[in-house]
């Protein structure tokens, strides 16, 4: 939820995708939680945190949804498939262990996130019958890319994204070219360390997190 504070600060809600995989229940990714969460402007590519799941690129099948591997189409029970398969829909651009709410953020232009819960499938990456809790940051193989600036989705709000008013002092990310009821009212044009660094044209402050946690948004 996005709440308006006394100074009119709004935290944009990123679009989320809720999905499930064969090896575990997956839920939609979170946006920045207010703490340091990577840079909003260009998207730092965070490395694996200590204790995270192994993320070495490894070829289809060796590690479930490792970096560089692909998932099938659909939001229900997608599976790992070879990236050159006609069933391939999205590629893993980052893989972390633990819960996404407490782990490193996904790269800025991630389209959606798959959360993997611990299960005991018949086959897994190391043969012990368990898939570690973790999450995979996914980038679609074909456009449109909701995680791109102005795309109206993705787990993070970044420079180039737009937001619309959803009532009650809240805003939500919207495609910059949307019209009608979904038309945006503001566009994030810069990410800075403090509000005082925003340009004079700023009409809204959007919480991004990271080293430059303030998004300066101008009216459209």
N, C-alpha and C positions, 0 to 999 in steps of 0.2 A: 504494500500500500504506500502511496505517496501522501505525505502530510505537509500542510503549509504551516510554517512556523511564524513567529512574530515578525520576522523580517521578510516573509514571503518566499522562503526557500522551499523548493519542491524537489523531491527525489523521483526521477522518472522510473516508471515500471517498464521493464523490458518484456517483450513477448516471450513466452515460454512454451516449450513443447514437452508434453507428457507422453512417454513411450514406455514400452515393455520389451525386454529381450528374452530369448529362450532361456538364457542362463540366469536371469534374475529380474526382479521387478525394477523398472526404471521410472523415475519421476522427472518432472520438468526442472530445468536448471534455474538457479536464482540469479538475480541481478546483483550488483554490488551491495554489500551489506552495510556500507557506511564506513567500514574500516579500510585500511590500505588494501587495494585490490587490483593493482595493475594500472597502467596509464590509460586514460580515456582518449587521449588525442590520437595516438597511433597504434596503441596496443602492444605493450611489451609482451614478449613470449616468455612466460615464467617457466623456470625449470622445475623438475620434480622436487617435491618437498621430502624431507627426511621421513622415511617410513612409508613412502608412497609405493603403489604397485609398480612392478617392473615395467618400463615403458620402451625397451629397446625395439627398434624396427626389426621384425623377425620373419616376415613372410606369412602368408595365409595359414592359419591353423596352429602355429606354435604357441602364441599367446592370444587369449581372447581379446579382440579389438585393441591390439597394440597400435602404437603410433604408425601411421602410414597404411593401416589396414582399413577395410571398407565394410559397411553394413548394407543390408538389403532395404528395399522400399518399405513404406508403411510405418504407422505409428504404433502398431500392435505386433509384438513378437518379431521385431527385425532380427536377423541373424547375421553372423559374419560370413562374407562371401568374397571371392577373389575380386580385386578391383577392376579387372578386365571383363568381368561377367556382365551380362545384360541385366542382371538383378541388382548390381551395385548402384547405390544411391548416394552415399556420403562417405567421406574419408575421415579417419581419426587424425586430428591435428595436435592433440595433447591428451595424455592419459595420466590420471592421478589416483592415488589411493585415498581411502577415507571418504568423508562426506564433503560434498561441494561447498556446503555452508561454512566449513572451517578450513578448506584447502585453498591452494593457489587458484586464481581466476583463470578462466579460459582466455585464449587469445581474443583480441578485440573483435575480429570479424567472424567469430564462431557463429554458425547458423543455429545450432541447437546442441543440447547436452543429453547424454544418456547416463543415468545413474545405475550402477550395477550393484545389486545386493548379494550377500553371500548365499550361495546355494551349493548343492552337491550333485552336479550333472554327471552323466555317464563318462564324459570325457572333458578334459580341461588342459590348461597349458603345461602343467608339470606332473600330471598323473595322480595327484593325491585326492582327486574328487572334489576339490573346492575352488571357487572363484572368489578372490578377495574383494571386499567392499571397495568401490571406487567409482570414478566417473570418466567418461570419454567425451572430449570436446569435438564436435562433428562439423565438417564443412561439406555442403552438398557438392556433388560432382558437376551438376548443371545449374545454371541460373533459373529462376531468380534466387538471390542470396539475401535472406532477411537480415543477416548479420552485417551486411555492408552499410556504410554510412548512408542514412536516409532510407534504408530498406524497410524500416518499420517493425523489426523483430530482432531476434538474437538475444542472448542472455545478458548483454551489457549495453549501456548507453554510452555512445562515443561522440566525438566531434563529427558533425555532419548529420546527426540524427535529429528528428523532429518529434515534438510532443503535442498532444491535444488535451483539452480540458474534459474530464469525465465527471465533473461535479464534486461538490463537497470539498473544494480546495485541493483536489487531486488532479494529476495529469498522467497520461500514459503515452508511451512511444507510439508514433504513427508514421506510416510511409509519407515521405515529404511530398509526394505527388497525389496523395489521397484527396478526395473531394467529398462534399456533403457533410454528413454527421461525423465522419472520420477525418475530416480535414484538420491538419495540425495548426496550432496557433503560434508556436515558437520553434526556432531552430538553434541547436547548439553550435556556436561558431568558434569557440575557443575553450581550451582547458587550462586553468591557472591554479596557482597554489592557494591564493586567497581571493576573496571577493573584490577587494580593492584593485586587483590587477585586471579586472574585466573592463572592456571598453564602455564608453559612456552610453552606447546604444543598447546595452544589456537591459532586458525587461524581465528576466527570470534567471535564477541561479539553480542549477541542476546538480545534484550530488553524483559524482562519478567515482570517487575513491582513488587510491593510488597516490603517486607523487604530485599529481595535479588534480586534486579531488573536486574542484569547483568547475562546473560547466557554465559558460556564459552564453545565455540563449537570447536571441533577439526576436522581437515580434515579426510575424510574417504578414 
